[in-house]
Amino acid sequence: MNTSPERDPAAARFAVLQMVRLSGALLALGGVLIITGKVAWLPRLPEAAGYVLIAAGLVDFFVVPLLLARRWKSRP
């Protein structure tokens, strides 16, 4: 059992990866809502803004976690 007050870096990195994925999913969802016109609390945004948000969300969800994991990988 680890009783030291230090935080486990693996747990912190896992949390960061999950937050990055969550933010990507929310960006993509926001883009879909803009494209379908279901967002009434925003001024009329062009449909292109929705597509940009979807693309950014997909990159944030699929690509960024891979890049972070590669960067954090321990060297042999």
C-alpha positions as CSV (number, residue, x, y, z in Angstrom):
1,M,0.0,0.0,0.0
2,N,1.3,3.4,-0.9
3,T,1.0,5.8,2.0
4,S,3.2,8.5,0.7
5,P,1.5,11.9,0.2
6,E,2.8,12.1,-3.4
7,R,0.4,11.7,-6.2
8,D,0.7,8.9,-8.7
9,P,1.7,10.5,-12.1
10,A,-0.1,7.7,-14.0
11,A,-3.4,8.4,-12.3
12,A,-3.0,12.1,-13.1
13,R,-2.2,11.4,-16.7
14,F,-5.2,9.0,-17.0
15,A,-7.4,11.8,-15.7
16,V,-6.0,14.3,-18.2
17,L,-6.6,11.8,-21.1
18,Q,-10.2,11.3,-20.0
19,M,-10.8,15.1,-19.7
20,V,-9.3,15.6,-23.2
21,R,-11.7,12.9,-24.6
22,L,-14.7,14.4,-22.8
23,S,-13.9,17.9,-24.1
24,G,-13.6,16.4,-27.7
25,A,-17.0,14.7,-27.3
26,L,-18.6,17.9,-26.1
27,L,-17.1,20.0,-28.9
28,A,-18.4,17.5,-31.5
29,L,-21.8,17.5,-29.8
30,G,-21.9,21.3,-29.9
31,G,-21.1,21.2,-33.6
32,V,-23.9,18.8,-34.3
33,L,-26.3,21.0,-32.3
34,I,-25.2,24.1,-34.4
35,I,-25.7,22.2,-37.7
36,T,-29.1,21.0,-36.8
37,G,-30.2,24.4,-35.4
38,K,-31.1,23.0,-32.0
39,V,-29.1,25.7,-30.1
40,A,-31.5,28.5,-29.4
41,W,-29.4,30.4,-26.9
42,L,-26.7,31.2,-29.4
43,P,-27.0,33.8,-32.1
44,R,-27.4,32.3,-35.6
45,L,-24.0,30.7,-36.3
46,P,-23.1,29.7,-39.8
47,E,-23.3,26.0,-40.5
48,A,-19.6,26.0,-41.2
49,A,-18.9,26.8,-37.6
50,G,-20.6,23.5,-36.7
51,Y,-18.4,21.6,-39.1
52,V,-15.3,23.2,-37.6
53,L,-16.4,22.3,-34.1
54,I,-17.1,18.7,-35.2
55,A,-13.6,18.4,-36.8
56,A,-11.9,19.9,-33.8
57,G,-13.8,17.6,-31.4
58,L,-12.9,14.5,-33.4
59,V,-9.2,15.5,-33.4
60,D,-9.5,16.2,-29.7
61,F,-11.1,12.9,-29.0
62,F,-9.0,10.6,-31.2
63,V,-5.6,12.2,-32.0
64,V,-4.7,14.3,-28.9
65,P,-4.8,11.4,-26.4
66,L,-2.5,9.4,-28.7
67,L,0.0,12.2,-28.9
68,L,-0.1,12.8,-25.1
69,A,0.4,9.1,-24.4
70,R,3.3,8.9,-26.8
71,R,4.9,12.0,-25.2
72,W,4.4,10.5,-21.7
73,K,5.7,7.0,-22.5
74,S,8.6,6.1,-20.4
75,R,11.9,5.5,-22.2
76,P,13.5,2.0,-21.9
